[in-house]
Amino acid sequence: MQSSTHRKREHQTDELILSSRRLMDIARGAALAVREPLLAAFRSNIAVDYKVDLHDVVTIHDKQAEQTIRAFILDHQPNSAIMGEEGGQTGSGSIQWYVDPIDGTANFARGLAFWCVSIAAVIEGKVVAGAIYDPVTGMMFSADVSTSSLNDMPIRSRSVENEVHATLITSYPVARDFRRDGREIALANMGELVDTFSTLRRPGSAALSIAHVAAGWVDATAGFGVNAWDVAAATLILKNAGGRYEPLTLGKVPEGATDFLCPGYIATGEGAHYPTLERVARSISEARKAKVAA
């Protein structure tokens, strides 16, 4: 017979799964709520503004979509706090949401079809549900605490074993990487990755890139300037699909910080063994940490 402790543990597990599935459904619903206005705006005459610099693009559609997502979440789960890329932190509920209304805004603004909506739910520092939605293709990547799916079909992350046969997607280096690492070092790092991998692409959305690794369509991706709203949902989707996510602190957060709060990452599919990528990415992180400590 099962002990009462064992039965209690099973009950708690079942409750967590049910709760996470409900939050996943809310995340998916919130993403779908902005589908039509975003598609209507895509490849239209979009006015662009800038945040940190000329490489950091924002549009009115980012702001409007985030407002819609916030309202949807609060309507379906009032006990929420929401951190959005455009509106910052609002609310004080026990469920923390991370929202990127358009990850890949520069692509969205110019008509390049590689952008997405990313929404994650976090409880006590752990991602318990997430959705990454690509409105152009209609692909909905999502996860609860136990499974990951694409349009309700389970996905499994698979990578080729050897990096010389692999495809890597990364936005490194961008202009801020030149400033942080030095132009010559950054270009040398990129050159080594280009020399090593069979294919290297720069698509421009961290969330959608990691989702592609989770689906087994790309072997690896790496980033060195992301925020929690970019990657929180993606980390859960990737891990549940069997992939590996290695956070990089880059000297910006303490060692051992929660992975989705780290500004850098290496994401690989199941079966990957990519020593060059790991060495280059970790060296970037270590060099930035050394500058902070100096």
N, C-alpha and C positions, 0 to 999 in steps of 0.2 A: 504494500500500500504506500501511496505517496504521503510524505510528511506534510504537516500543515505549512511549514516553511516553504517547501517546494511548491505547494499549490499556490501559496501567496505570491511567490516569485513568478510563477507562470501567469497568474492573474495580472500582475503588474506589467509583465511583458505584453500581454494581449491588449491591455489598456493603452500602453505606449504606442503600439502599432496602430490601433484604431485612431488614437489622437493624431498621430503623425499623418495618417492617410487623410484625415479630415483637413489638416493644415495644408497638405499637398494639394487637395482639391481646391482649397481657397486660393493658393498660389496660382494654380492653373486657371481658375476662373478670373482672377485679377489680370493675368496676362492676356487672356482672350478678350477681356473688356476693352483693351486698347488696340485690338487688332485692326478694326475698320478705320479709325481715324489715322493710325500710323500708315496703313497701306494707302489711304487716300492722299496723304502728304508725300509719301515716298515718290521720288522722281518728279516732283512738282518744283515750283520755284520757291525754294526754302531759304528764308533769311537766316544767316548764321551769325552768332556772336561768339566771343571767346572768353575763357575763364583765366587760367594761369598764364597762358601764352598763346601764340598763334597756332599751336599744335593741339590745343585743348578746346575743342569745339562744343558748342551747345546751341540748341534751337528751342523755339517756343514749344515744339512738339514734345521735347523731353519733359519740360515743366508741366504741360497739360496732361501728359500720360501719367506722370508721377502722381498728380493730384487725383486722377481717376483711380489709380491703383490704391492709393491711401484710403480713399473713400470706400472702395470695395472691401478692403481688408477690415476696416473698422466696422463696417456694416455687418460682416459675417463673423468677426471675432473682436468684440469690443475690448477684451483684455489684451491689448496689443500696444507695443511701442514700435515705431517705425523709423528706421534710418534710411533716408533716400539720398541719392547722389545730388539731387538738385535742392531739396528742401531741408536737408539735415535731419536731426533727431526730433521727433514729436511723440507725445504720448508717454505713459508710464506703466503700461501693462506688463505682465510677466512673460509674455511671448514677444521676443524681439525679432523684428523683420528687417531684412536688408533688401533694398529695392534699387535696381538700376533700370529705369524705364526704357532706355535705349543704350545697350552696350555696343559700341561701334558707331557712335554718332557721326563721326567724320565720313564713314561709308554711307550711312543713311542720308546725310546731307548732300552727298555727291551722286547718289544713285547706284552705289555699288551694293549688291545684294548679299552682304555678310554682316548682319547686325541682329540683335535679339533683345528680348525682354528677360531680365533675370530677377527672380524673387526667391528668398529663402526665409524659413522660420527657424529660430534658434531658441532653445529652452535651456537655461542654466549653462550657457556657453557652448552648447552642442547643437549642431545643425540637425534638425529632425525632419525637415521637409524642404523641398525645393522644386522650382520649375524654371526651365530655360526654353523660351518660345521663339521660334523663327517664323515670323508672320509671312514672309515671302514664300517659303516652301511649305508652310503649314506643319512644320515639325515641332512637336511638343516633347521635350525631354523632361522627365520628372522623376522624383524619388521620394520615398518615405524612409523610415529607418531600416527597412529590410530589403527593398528591391529598387531597381532603376528600370525605367522603360522609355521607349520612344513610341509615341502615339499608342500607348497602352500595351505595347509588345515588349517583353523583356529584352534587355540589351546586354552584351558581354564585350568588354574591352579586350582587344587582342592586338599585339604589336609584333612585327618581325623581330627576331632575336638580335640580329647584328645591326648596329647603327649605320654601317656603310650601305645597307639596303633600305634604310628607313626614311620616312618623310617626317620632317620637323617643321612645325609652324611656330613662329615667334615674331613679335614686333620689334625685338631688339636688333640694332640700337635705334632709338629715336633721339631727337635733339637733346632731351634732358639727360640721356645716357652719355652723350658727348661731354656735357657739363660735369657729370658726376664721376665718370670713369676716365675722361680724357679721350679726345677724338681718335688718336692713334691706337690706344688700347682697345677702345670699343670696336673699331674697325678690324683690328687684329682678331678679337674674339669672334666677330661675325665671320671673318674669313676662315677661321678654323672650323666653324660649324658648317660653312658652305663646302669646304674641302672634304669634311668627314661624311656628311649625310648625303644620301642619294638625291634627295630633294629638300629644298628649304623654301618655305612660303611665308609671306607677311600679310595675313588676312585682316587683322585689326580688330578683333573682338576676343577678349580673354575667355569670357563665358562660353561663347559658341565654339571656340577652339578646343577647350577642355571637353565640351560635350561631344565633339567629333572624335576625340581620343576615346571617350567612354563608349562610343558606338562602334569603335574599331575601324574607323575610316582613316584615321591619322595615327601615326605611331607615337608622337610625342609633341609636347608644347612646353614653352618656358616663358616666364614673364618677370619683369624687374621694376614694376611700377603700378601695381594693382591695389585696389581697395576692397574692403569686405563685400561691398555690394556687387563687385565684379565676379567674385569667385566663390562666395559662400554656397550658393546652390550647386555650383559645378563640382565642388569638392565631394559632396555627398553623392551626386550622380556618378562621378568617376569611381569612388571607392566601392559603392554597391555593385558597380559593373565589373569589379575585379581589378581596376587600375590602381596606380600608386601615385600619391600626391606628396611631394616633399616641399615643405615651406622653407623659405629663405628670409631671414630677418633683415638683411641689408643694413644692419646697424640702426634700424628705425624703431624696432620693438624689442623687448627683452628676449633672450634665448628661452625657448620653451613656450613662447606665446602660442595661443590657439592658432592653428594653421591658417584659417581663413582671414585672420587679422594680420598676417605677415604680408609685406608688400612684394615678395618674390616667391616664385614657385618653379618646380619641375613637375610635369605631369606626364606619366607614361602608361602605356597599356600593359596588360598582362603578358609576361614573357619577354619584356624588353631588357636589354643589357647594354646601356649606352654610357660607357665610361668617359668619353670625350665631353658629352653634354653635361654630365655631372661635374666633371673637373672644371669646365669653363664657368658653369653657373655658380658653383660654390666659390670659385676664385673671385667672381664679381662681388658676391656677398661678403666674403672675407675682406676684400679691399675696401669696400664701403664701410664696414665695421671698423677697420683700422683708421680710416679718416675721421670717423666720429670720435674714436678714443684718443686721437692725437691732440 
